[in-house]
Amino acid sequence: MVKYVIKRILLALFTCFIVLSIAYLLLCCLPITRRLDPNIGTRFAYYMDYVDNGFLVYTHEPVTYYGDLLEHIYQTATGTDYYFYQAPVFMRYWTWISGILTRWDWGTALFVEDGLPAMNVLLSRLPTTVSVNVISVFFSVPLGIGLGVLCALKKDSIFDNIVQVLIMVIIAIPSFVLISYCILLAYSTDWLPPYFQGNSIDTGRRIASYIIPVFILSIGSLCGYARFVRAELCEVLESDYLLLARTKGLTRRQAITRHAFRNAMVPVLPSVVSEFVAILGGSMILENLYQIEGVGRLYMDAFTAKDYSVLMADMSFYTVIGLLASIIVDLSYGFIDPRIRMGAKK
């Protein structure tokens, strides 16, 4: 088991390196926006920021081996010409990867948070995203599993049919549509804040601003868990070994709690981790529409502003979380079901 865990961690680190390297090389194909600001000092600082992050290079004489000239600025204070060119792709990649491996330097934010380290910008937004998502998982998991169990025990009843119809309707509604209706309702009624107020002085208003995002993130997961648990439990309840347990003298309640429920949870519980990762990725839409200063909104802000250092730091967060979740899901199968042994010899 230990060898399997070490092997999976090393494989995850290698995968993370490959994914982020490919993402950075593709990002380097995007052009640097030319600054047309008439203020020479502002333009010069703008390009020098890109130079510091390794995206541009400058010379004091025009050259051809760097390709097309991006900008020429004459500094009257020093009497020096600066010719800015887009740095070659592998030069930029080497600057980026060497900074991470040697100094844990992910670059500097240029526009999102001017002058701050990119990783610090990400970490400052992370608590808000985690708090919203953890609260939503706290509500969606027990309610979804409980509703699924109840529907399975009352299969084909009026209650089960009504719940299944409501679940299908909710799942069919796109998340951004549901978010938009909630925001419009908040604006028209003023019962809830129409935008996130995580830094509000008013504690009640700050807590109330969590209701809409938690509801939006929870409702889809709750419906998914309810359908999944109902399907798994209904299959187990109709299995032969459960009938055998009943013939041996167990009551229906004992057979369900000791055998059916535990076996039905084998594929359900690992999905909790993967669902949490899916919520983190899906909250990107919510954070932008509800103005939540989280990791998802940071990703879109960095991409729009072409703040590539922050964008790569944000992308690394999603990559690491996804790989970590896959490891935890695989390991959880071995703990939940003793018949599964990870890394055992054939």
C-alpha positions in Angstrom: 0.0 0.0 0.0 2.8 2.4 0.9 4.6 1.6 -2.4 1.4 2.3 -4.3 0.8 5.6 -2.5 4.4 6.7 -3.3 4.1 5.6 -6.9 0.8 7.5 -7.3 2.3 10.7 -5.7 5.3 10.6 -8.0 3.1 10.0 -11.0 0.9 12.9 -10.0 3.9 15.2 -9.7 5.1 14.2 -13.1 1.6 14.7 -14.6 1.4 18.1 -13.0 4.7 19.1 -14.5 3.6 17.9 -18.0 0.2 19.6 -17.8 1.5 22.9 -16.5 4.4 22.9 -19.0 2.0 22.3 -22.0 -0.3 25.0 -20.6 2.5 27.5 -20.3 3.8 26.8 -23.8 0.3 27.2 -25.2 0.0 30.4 -23.2 3.2 31.7 -24.8 1.5 31.5 -28.2 -0.8 34.4 -27.1 0.5 37.8 -28.2 1.5 40.5 -25.7 -0.9 43.4 -26.0 0.8 46.5 -27.4 0.4 49.5 -25.1 -0.8 52.6 -27.0 -0.9 54.9 -24.0 0.6 58.3 -25.0 2.3 58.6 -21.6 5.8 57.3 -22.3 6.6 56.7 -18.7 3.6 54.5 -18.2 4.2 52.6 -21.4 7.8 52.0 -20.4 6.8 50.7 -16.9 4.2 48.5 -18.6 6.7 46.8 -20.9 9.4 46.5 -18.2 6.9 44.6 -16.0 6.7 42.0 -18.8 10.5 42.0 -19.1 10.8 41.2 -15.4 8.4 38.3 -15.8 10.4 37.0 -18.7 7.7 37.6 -21.4 9.6 40.4 -23.2 13.2 41.3 -23.9 14.7 44.6 -24.8 17.8 45.8 -26.7 19.3 49.3 -27.1 19.7 48.7 -30.9 17.2 47.2 -33.3 17.8 43.5 -34.0 16.2 40.9 -36.3 16.8 37.6 -34.5 14.0 38.3 -31.9 11.4 38.7 -34.7 9.0 41.6 -35.1 9.5 44.8 -33.0 6.8 45.3 -30.5 7.6 48.8 -29.3 10.3 51.4 -29.5 10.6 53.9 -26.6 13.1 56.6 -26.2 13.9 57.6 -22.6 14.7 61.3 -22.6 15.9 61.2 -19.0 18.7 58.8 -19.8 18.9 59.4 -23.5 18.6 55.6 -24.2 16.6 53.7 -26.8 14.6 50.7 -25.7 13.5 48.2 -28.4 11.0 45.7 -26.9 10.6 42.2 -28.5 8.5 39.2 -27.5 10.9 36.7 -25.9 11.4 33.4 -27.6 9.0 30.7 -26.2 11.7 28.4 -24.7 13.5 31.4 -23.1 10.2 32.4 -21.4 9.6 28.8 -20.3 13.1 28.4 -18.9 12.7 31.6 -16.9 9.3 30.5 -15.5 10.2 26.9 -14.6 13.6 27.8 -13.1 12.0 30.5 -11.0 9.5 28.0 -9.6 12.0 25.2 -9.0 14.8 27.3 -7.5 13.0 30.1 -5.6 9.3 29.1 -5.7 8.7 32.3 -7.7 5.6 32.1 -9.9 6.1 35.6 -11.2 4.6 39.0 -10.3 1.0 40.1 -10.9 1.0 42.9 -13.5 -2.6 44.0 -13.6 -4.8 42.0 -11.2 -2.8 43.1 -8.1 0.0 45.3 -9.3 3.4 44.3 -8.0 2.4 41.4 -5.7 3.7 37.9 -6.2 1.3 35.8 -8.3 1.1 33.0 -5.7 0.3 35.5 -2.9 -2.6 36.9 -5.0 -3.9 33.3 -5.4 -3.6 32.5 -1.7 -5.4 35.7 -0.8 -8.4 34.7 -2.9 -8.4 31.0 -1.8 -10.1 31.3 1.6 -13.3 32.8 0.1 -13.6 30.1 -2.5 -12.9 27.3 0.0 -15.4 28.7 2.5 -18.2 28.9 0.0 -17.5 25.4 -1.4 -17.0 23.7 1.9 -20.4 25.0 3.2 -22.1 23.9 0.0 -20.6 20.4 0.3 -21.7 20.3 4.0 -25.3 20.8 3.0 -25.4 18.9 -0.3 -23.8 15.6 0.8 -26.0 14.6 3.8 -29.2 16.0 2.2 -28.5 14.3 -1.1 -27.6 11.0 0.4 -30.6 11.1 2.8 -33.0 12.0 0.0 -31.6 9.2 -2.2 -32.0 6.7 0.6 -35.6 7.8 1.2 -36.5 7.6 -2.4 -35.0 4.1 -2.7 -36.9 2.9 0.3 -40.1 4.4 -1.2 -39.4 3.4 -4.7 -42.2 4.1 -7.3 -44.3 5.8 -4.6 -45.9 9.2 -5.2 -43.2 10.8 -3.1 -40.5 9.1 -5.2 -42.0 10.1 -8.5 -42.4 13.8 -7.5 -38.8 14.0 -6.3 -37.5 12.4 -9.4 -39.4 14.9 -11.6 -38.1 17.8 -9.6 -34.6 16.5 -9.8 -34.8 16.2 -13.6 -36.1 19.7 -13.9 -33.4 21.2 -11.7 -30.6 19.3 -13.5 -32.0 20.4 -16.8 -31.7 24.1 -15.9 -28.3 25.5 -16.7 -26.4 26.8 -13.7 -25.9 30.3 -15.1 -29.7 30.6 -15.7 -30.5 29.7 -12.1 -27.8 32.1 -10.8 -29.3 34.9 -12.9 -32.8 34.3 -11.6 -31.6 34.3 -8.0 -29.7 37.6 -8.6 -32.7 39.2 -10.2 -34.9 38.0 -7.3 -32.4 39.5 -4.9 -32.5 42.9 -6.7 -36.3 43.0 -6.9 -37.1 41.9 -3.3 -34.0 43.1 -1.4 -34.3 40.0 0.9 -30.8 38.9 0.1 -27.7 40.8 -1.1 -27.5 40.8 -4.9 -23.7 40.5 -4.8 -21.2 38.9 -2.5 -20.3 41.0 0.6 -17.6 38.9 2.2 -15.8 41.9 3.6 -18.9 43.7 4.8 -18.8 45.2 8.3 -22.4 44.1 8.9 -22.1 40.5 10.1 -25.7 39.7 9.2 -25.4 41.0 5.7 -22.1 39.1 5.2 -23.7 35.9 6.3 -26.8 36.5 4.1 -24.5 36.9 1.1 -23.5 33.3 1.4 -27.1 32.0 0.9 -27.3 32.4 -2.9 -23.9 31.0 -3.8 -24.3 28.1 -1.3 -27.8 27.3 -2.6 -26.6 27.4 -6.3 -23.6 25.1 -5.6 -25.6 22.8 -3.4 -28.7 22.2 -5.4 -27.0 20.6 -8.4 -24.8 18.3 -6.2 -27.8 17.4 -4.0 -29.8 16.3 -7.0 -26.8 14.3 -8.4 -26.3 12.5 -5.1 -30.0 11.8 -4.7 -30.1 10.1 -8.1 -26.9 8.2 -7.6 -27.7 6.9 -4.2 -31.2 5.9 -5.2 -30.0 4.0 -8.2 -27.2 2.2 -6.2 -29.5 1.3 -3.3 -32.3 0.1 -5.5 -29.9 -2.2 -7.2 -28.6 -3.6 -3.9 -32.1 -4.0 -2.4 -33.0 -6.3 -5.4 -29.7 -8.4 -5.1 -29.6 -12.1 -4.2 -27.3 -11.7 -1.2 -29.8 -9.3 0.5 -32.6 -11.9 -0.1 -30.3 -14.5 1.5 -29.7 -12.2 4.5 -33.5 -11.9 5.0 -33.9 -15.7 4.8 -31.3 -16.1 7.5 -33.6 -14.2 9.9 -32.5 -10.6 9.6 -35.3 -8.0 9.6 -35.6 -5.7 6.6 -34.2 -2.8 8.7 -31.2 -4.9 9.8 -30.5 -6.1 6.2 -30.6 -2.6 4.9 -28.4 -1.0 7.6 -25.9 -3.9 7.8 -25.6 -4.9 4.2 -27.5 -2.8 1.6 -26.5 0.6 2.8 -22.8 -0.2 3.2 -22.5 -1.8 -0.2 -24.4 1.0 -1.9 -22.0 3.6 -0.4 -18.9 2.0 -1.9 -19.2 4.0 -5.2 -20.9 7.0 -3.5 -18.5 8.1 -0.9 -15.4 8.4 -3.2 -17.5 10.6 -5.4 -17.8 13.2 -2.6 -14.1 14.2 -3.2 -14.5 14.3 -7.0 -17.7 16.3 -6.5 -15.9 18.8 -4.4 -13.4 19.3 -7.1 -16.1 19.7 -9.7 -17.8 22.3 -7.5 -14.5 24.2 -7.3 -14.2 24.3 -11.1 -17.9 25.1 -11.6 -17.9 28.0 -9.2 -16.0 30.0 -11.8 -19.3 31.0 -13.4 -20.9 31.7 -10.0 -18.0 33.8 -8.8 -18.0 36.0 -11.8 -21.8 36.6 -11.8 -22.2 37.0 -8.1 -19.0 39.1 -7.8 -17.2 36.7 -5.4 -13.5 37.6 -5.0 -12.4 34.0 -5.3 -10.1 31.8 -7.3 -12.6 31.3 -10.1 -13.1 35.0 -10.7 -9.3 35.5 -10.4 -8.8 33.1 -13.3 -11.1 35.1 -15.6 -9.7 38.4 -14.5 -6.2 37.2 -15.1 -7.1 35.8 -18.5 -8.9 39.0 -19.6 -6.1 41.2 -18.4 -3.4 38.9 -19.9 -1.8 38.6 -16.5 -0.1 35.4 -17.4 1.8 34.8 -14.2 -1.4 34.9 -12.1 -3.2 32.8 -14.7 -0.5 30.1 -14.4 -0.6 30.2 -10.6 -4.4 29.8 -10.7 -4.1 27.0 -13.3 -1.7 25.2 -11.0 -4.2 25.3 -8.2 -6.9 23.5 -10.3 -4.3 21.0 -11.6 -3.0 20.0 -8.2 -6.5 19.8 -6.7 -7.7 17.6 -9.5 -4.7 15.2 -9.2 -4.9 15.1 -5.5 -8.6 14.3 -5.6 -7.9 11.4 -8.0 -5.4 9.9 -5.6 -7.7 10.3 -2.6 -10.6 8.7 -4.5 -8.5 5.7 -5.5 -7.2 5.2 -1.9 -10.7 5.6 -0.4 -12.0 2.5 -2.3 -9.5 0.4 -0.4 -10.6 1.8 3.0 -14.4 1.5 2.2 -14.3 -1.9 0.7 -11.9 -4.4 2.3 -12.0 -6.6 -0.8 -10.1 -3.9 -2.7 -6.4 -4.0 -2.2 -4.3 -1.2 -3.8 -0.9 -2.2 -5.1 -1.2 -5.9 -4.2 0.7 -8.4 -6.2 -1.3 -10.6 -8.6 
